[in-house]
């Protein structure tokens, strides 16, 4: 069922994104009097179609893209049978270069607008919640394996990033930081300030499927929220509101401390101390075979939360949308510099489906769709023949120089671009498949 939900979200998300992208091309073309022969979400074979006026609207069986067929335009269909005749007034090639440029930019523009609207909506609906630096440093961090490889230790208090103040816990491993270079942290450890360097290729380890656990997390004080009836904790006399302060004389102020010691004493008898209404209560029990006692913890961290006004949401959403584009640019720079393994950085449909997850969460769904909308706009703007950016490149050349590339040149460029795109698609699908194992 989880797989079906992943696939369902992927197909719905791609259909929305492809639909609005191709709609942007079509609306621009029709507004300049160009004939649009076909509008398709998905690639052939066609599973549904309907002719409305001069345009056939259809859904293809391969849901990994879509297309708009504009008369007189050399596109992925490579239909050039009419190019030897004089252009008709309604053809793409008969229109001024600036109109053709707007048509080719139409899909990119609509994807950007879609991404901005989604991020504004998310900001307006969800507001924001974050753990500020001062609350984080009351207790410090938990360092997991990858965090320890980086140089952190559990209990560290992080004072600054690159010598600069930071505002919240999420800043410590923000995408912008991970994609940067020569970054370092200043931490307070046992009363001493220590510099922790982040290697420029750290994002490669962070992106590895084997490291999909947290690098660092806030260290969390806890108390007992409720006790499972009939459990070992219940038999020992543990009650809601208790604070477990030690096990076998070892301090357990934080939940990671308690988890570690219980995991090391599975099935063994223990003594524990709890603070209850200001008094210390001694108890004895046995640790379960799974390393638990049978209670639900209540975590005690003071997160800051706030709602956005509409004006604030517009600013926040627009910033978040364009941050996606900036991060893609930095990601490409990392790949070119050799700091990032391309196999870990490029995602195809299989890996994208896993981003949606196996449960249908509308908030997460729209967040991923908004992100993908901005990524689609960025990728389509790359100056590769067969992408919108390739057409934009040639049209910009025509506008600047006043010389139009020949139809033969454009046809050959389109073929080269199709080979590049098909090769890239094959690479990411094979890479996605390998990453599953």
C-alpha positions in Angstrom: 0.0 0.0 0.0 2.9 2.4 0.8 4.3 1.9 -2.7 0.9 2.6 -4.3 0.6 5.8 -2.2 4.1 6.9 -3.3 3.3 6.2 -7.0 0.0 7.9 -6.7 1.5 11.1 -5.2 4.3 11.0 -7.9 1.8 10.7 -10.8 -0.5 13.4 -9.4 2.5 15.8 -8.7 4.0 15.2 -12.2 0.6 15.7 -13.8 0.1 19.0 -12.1 3.6 20.2 -12.9 3.6 19.0 -16.5 0.1 20.3 -17.0 0.8 23.9 -15.9 4.2 23.9 -17.7 2.7 22.9 -21.1 -0.3 25.2 -20.4 2.1 28.1 -20.2 3.5 27.3 -23.6 0.0 26.8 -25.1 -1.5 30.0 -23.7 1.4 32.1 -24.9 1.3 30.5 -28.4 -2.5 31.0 -28.8 -2.2 34.6 -27.5 0.1 35.4 -30.5 -2.2 33.6 -33.0 -0.1 30.4 -33.3 -1.9 27.2 -34.1 -1.5 24.6 -31.3 -2.2 21.1 -32.7 -1.7 19.0 -29.6 -1.6 19.4 -25.8 -0.5 16.3 -24.0 0.2 15.4 -20.4 2.3 12.2 -20.7 4.0 10.8 -23.7 2.5 8.4 -26.3 0.9 5.9 -26.6 -2.2 8.0 -26.1 -4.8 6.6 -23.6 -7.3 9.4 -23.9 -7.9 12.4 -26.2 -10.4 15.0 -27.2 -10.4 17.5 -30.1 -11.5 21.0 -29.1 -11.2 23.5 -31.9 -7.8 23.2 -33.6 -6.2 21.5 -30.5 -6.3 17.9 -29.5 -6.0 17.5 -25.7 -4.7 14.1 -24.6 -3.2 12.0 -21.8 -0.3 9.7 -22.6 0.6 6.3 -21.1 4.1 7.4 -20.1 3.6 10.0 -17.3 7.2 11.3 -17.2 6.5 14.6 -19.1 4.3 16.1 -21.7 4.4 18.3 -24.8 2.6 21.0 -26.8 2.7 20.7 -30.6 2.8 24.1 -32.2 2.6 24.3 -36.0 5.9 25.3 -37.6 8.1 24.6 -34.6 10.9 22.1 -34.6 10.4 20.2 -31.3 10.8 16.7 -29.8 8.4 15.3 -32.5 11.0 16.2 -35.2 8.1 16.8 -37.5 9.7 18.8 -40.4 7.4 17.9 -43.3 6.0 21.5 -43.6 9.3 23.4 -43.2 10.1 23.4 -47.0 6.9 25.4 -47.7 6.4 29.1 -47.2 5.4 29.7 -43.5 1.7 30.3 -42.9 0.8 33.3 -40.7 -0.3 31.0 -37.9 3.0 29.1 -37.7 5.5 29.4 -35.0 8.3 30.1 -37.5 6.3 33.0 -39.0 6.2 35.0 -35.9 8.7 37.6 -34.7 11.6 36.3 -32.6 10.4 38.1 -29.4 7.0 36.4 -29.6 8.7 33.0 -30.1 10.9 33.7 -27.1 7.9 34.4 -24.9 6.3 31.2 -26.0 9.4 29.2 -25.1 9.6 31.0 -21.8 5.9 30.4 -21.1 6.3 27.0 -19.4 9.3 28.2 -17.3 7.4 31.3 -16.1 4.3 29.4 -15.2 6.3 26.8 -13.2 8.0 29.6 -11.3 4.7 31.3 -10.5 3.2 27.9 -9.5 6.2 27.2 -7.1 5.9 30.7 -5.6 2.1 30.3 -5.0 2.6 26.9 -3.4 5.4 28.2 -1.0 3.3 31.3 -0.1 0.3 29.0 0.7 2.5 26.7 2.8 3.9 29.7 4.8 0.4 31.1 5.3 -1.1 27.8 6.4 1.7 26.4 8.5 3.6 29.5 9.8 6.9 28.4 11.2 8.2 26.6 14.3 11.9 26.4 15.2 14.3 25.8 18.1 16.3 29.0 18.8 20.0 28.9 19.4 19.7 29.9 23.1 17.3 27.0 23.8 19.4 24.5 21.9 22.5 25.5 23.9 20.8 25.1 27.2 21.3 21.3 26.7 23.6 20.9 23.6 23.4 18.3 20.9 23.4 14.6 20.3 26.0 13.6 17.8 25.3 10.4 15.8 27.8 8.5 13.7 28.0 11.0 10.9 28.1 13.9 13.3 31.0 12.3 15.2 32.8 11.8 11.8 32.4 15.5 11.3 33.9 16.2 14.7 31.0 16.8 17.0 30.5 15.1 20.4 27.3 14.6 22.3 26.9 17.5 24.7 28.6 20.1 22.4 27.1 23.5 22.4 27.4 25.2 19.0 28.3 28.8 19.3 28.7 30.0 15.7 28.8 29.0 12.1 31.8 30.4 10.1 32.4 32.8 13.0 28.9 34.3 12.5 25.8 34.1 14.8 23.0 31.8 13.8 19.4 31.9 14.7 18.0 28.4 14.9 18.9 24.7 15.0 17.9 24.1 11.4 20.6 26.6 10.3 23.3 24.1 11.4 22.7 21.8 8.5 20.9 24.0 6.1 21.1 23.1 2.4 22.9 26.4 1.7 25.6 25.5 4.3 25.9 21.9 3.0 26.4 23.2 -0.6 28.9 25.8 0.5 32.7 25.5 0.9 35.2 25.9 3.7 32.6 25.9 6.4 33.3 25.5 10.1 31.6 25.5 13.5 32.8 26.9 16.8 31.6 24.6 19.7 31.9 24.8 23.4 33.0 21.4 24.8 33.9 21.0 28.5 34.4 24.7 28.9 36.8 25.0 25.9 36.0 26.5 22.4 36.8 24.0 19.6 36.7 24.5 15.8 34.9 21.8 13.9 35.6 21.8 10.1 33.1 20.7 7.5 34.8 19.0 4.5 33.7 20.3 1.2 32.5 16.9 0.2 30.5 16.3 3.3 27.2 16.6 1.4 28.3 13.5 -0.5 28.2 11.5 2.8 25.0 13.3 3.9 23.3 12.3 0.7 24.3 8.6 1.0 21.3 6.3 1.6 23.2 4.6 4.4 23.5 7.9 6.3 19.8 8.9 6.1 19.7 9.2 9.9 20.3 12.5 11.7 23.8 13.9 11.9 23.0 15.9 15.0 19.9 16.5 17.0 19.0 18.6 20.0 19.6 17.0 23.4 16.2 16.6 25.0 15.3 16.6 28.7 12.2 14.5 29.4 9.6 13.4 31.8 7.1 10.5 31.9 4.0 11.5 30.0 2.1 8.2 30.7 2.8 4.6 31.8 1.7 1.6 29.9 -0.7 -0.4 32.2 0.8 -3.8 33.2 4.3 -2.8 32.0 7.6 -3.1 33.8 7.4 0.6 34.5 3.9 0.3 36.0 5.0 -2.6 38.2 7.9 -0.6 39.5 5.6 2.3 40.5 6.6 4.8 37.9 4.0 7.5 37.4 3.1 10.2 34.9 5.1 13.4 35.7 8.1 11.5 37.1 11.6 12.6 36.0 13.9 9.6 35.8 17.2 11.1 37.0 19.4 7.9 37.2 19.6 4.2 36.4 22.0 2.1 38.5 23.5 5.4 39.7 24.2 6.7 36.2 22.7 10.1 35.4 19.8 10.0 32.9 18.8 13.6 32.6 18.4 13.3 28.9 16.5 10.7 26.9 19.6 9.7 24.8 21.3 8.8 28.1 18.4 6.7 29.3 18.0 4.9 25.9 21.7 4.1 25.9 21.9 2.6 29.3 18.6 0.6 29.0 19.8 -0.8 25.7 23.0 -2.0 27.4 21.0 -3.7 30.2 18.4 -5.6 28.3 16.8 -8.2 30.5 18.7 -7.2 33.6 17.5 -5.9 37.0 18.1 -2.3 37.6 17.5 0.4 40.3 16.3 3.8 39.2 15.7 7.1 40.8 12.9 9.5 39.8 12.0 13.0 40.9 8.4 13.3 41.9 6.9 16.5 43.3 10.4 17.6 44.3 11.2 14.4 46.2 13.5 11.5 45.1 11.8 8.1 44.8 13.8 4.8 44.5 12.4 2.0 42.4 13.6 -1.4 41.2 12.6 -3.2 38.0 13.9 -5.3 35.1 14.7 -3.9 31.6 12.6 -5.5 28.9 14.2 -7.6 26.2 13.8 -4.8 23.8 15.5 -2.3 26.0 12.4 -0.5 27.2 10.5 -0.1 30.5 7.0 0.6 29.1 6.3 4.3 29.3 5.8 7.2 26.9 8.2 10.1 27.2 7.3 13.8 27.1 10.0 15.9 25.6 10.7 19.3 27.1 12.1 21.7 24.5 10.8 25.2 24.0 10.2 25.7 20.3 9.3 29.2 19.0 6.2 29.3 16.7 4.5 32.1 14.8 2.0 32.7 12.1 2.6 34.8 9.1 0.4 37.6 7.9 -0.5 37.5 4.1 2.2 40.1 3.4 4.8 38.2 5.4 3.8 34.9 3.8 4.3 36.4 0.3 7.8 37.4 1.3 8.6 34.1 3.0 7.2 32.0 0.3 8.9 33.9 -2.5 12.2 33.7 -0.7 11.8 29.9 -0.1 10.9 29.3 -3.8 13.9 31.1 -5.2 16.1 29.6 -2.6 15.5 26.3 -4.4 16.9 27.7 -7.6 19.9 29.1 -5.8 20.6 25.7 -4.2 20.4 24.0 -7.6 23.0 26.4 -8.9 25.3 25.7 -6.0 24.7 22.0 -6.4 25.8 22.2 -10.0 28.9 24.1 -8.9 29.7 21.3 -6.4 29.3 18.7 -9.1 31.6 20.6 -11.5 34.2 21.0 -8.7 34.0 17.3 -8.0 32.9 17.7 -4.4 29.6 15.8 -5.1 29.1 12.4 -6.7 26.6 12.8 -9.6 25.1 9.4 -8.8 24.0 10.7 -5.4 22.8 14.1 -6.6 20.6 13.4 -9.6 17.2 11.9 -8.8 14.8 10.2 -11.2 11.2 9.2 -10.8 11.9 6.3 -8.5 13.8 8.3 -6.0 11.5 11.3 -6.3 8.6 9.0 -5.4 10.3 8.2 -2.1 10.5 11.9 -1.2 6.7 11.9 -1.1 6.7 9.0 1.4 4.3 6.1 1.9 1.6 8.1 3.7 -0.5 10.7 2.1 0.4 14.0 3.8 -1.0 17.0 1.9 1.4 19.4 3.5 4.4 17.3 2.5 2.8 16.7 -1.0 2.5 20.4 -1.8 6.0 21.1 -0.4 7.5 18.5 -2.7 5.4 19.7 -5.7 6.5 23.4 -5.0 10.1 22.3 -4.8 9.8 20.3 -8.0 8.1 23.1 -9.8 11.1 25.4 -9.2 13.5 22.6 -10.1 11.6 21.9 -13.3 11.8 25.6 -14.2 15.6 25.7 -13.5 16.3 22.5 -15.4 14.3 23.6 -18.4 16.2 26.9 -18.5 19.5 25.1 -19.0 20.8 25.9 -22.6 20.5 22.3 -23.8 18.9 21.7 -27.3 15.4 20.0 -26.8 14.9 21.9 -23.6 13.2 25.2 -23.4 16.5 26.7 -22.5 18.0 25.5 -25.8 15.2 27.3 -27.8 15.7 30.4 -25.7 19.5 30.3 -26.4 18.9 30.2 -30.2 16.2 32.8 -30.1 18.3 35.1 -28.0 21.1 34.7 -30.6 18.6 35.6 -33.4 17.3 38.7 -31.5 20.9 40.0 -30.7 22.5 39.2 -34.1 19.4 39.6 -36.4 20.3 36.2 -38.0 18.1 33.2 -37.6 19.7 29.7 -37.4 18.7 27.6 -40.3 15.9 25.0 -40.0 18.5 22.3 -40.7 20.7 23.5 -37.9 17.8 23.6 -35.5 16.7 20.1 -36.5 20.1 18.6 -35.9 20.5 20.5 -32.6 17.1 19.1 -31.5 18.4 15.6 -32.3 21.5 16.1 -30.3 19.5 17.4 -27.4 17.1 14.4 -27.5 20.1 12.1 -27.3 21.4 14.0 -24.3 18.0 14.0 -22.5 17.3 10.3 -23.2 20.7 9.3 -22.0 20.3 11.4 -18.9 16.8 9.8 -18.3 18.3 6.3 -18.7 21.1 7.2 -16.3 18.8 8.5 -13.5 16.4 5.6 -13.8 19.2 3.0 -13.7 20.8 4.9 -10.9 17.5 5.1 -8.9 17.1 1.4 -9.3 20.6 0.6 -8.1 20.1 2.9 -5.1 17.2 0.7 -3.9 19.5 -2.1 -3.1 
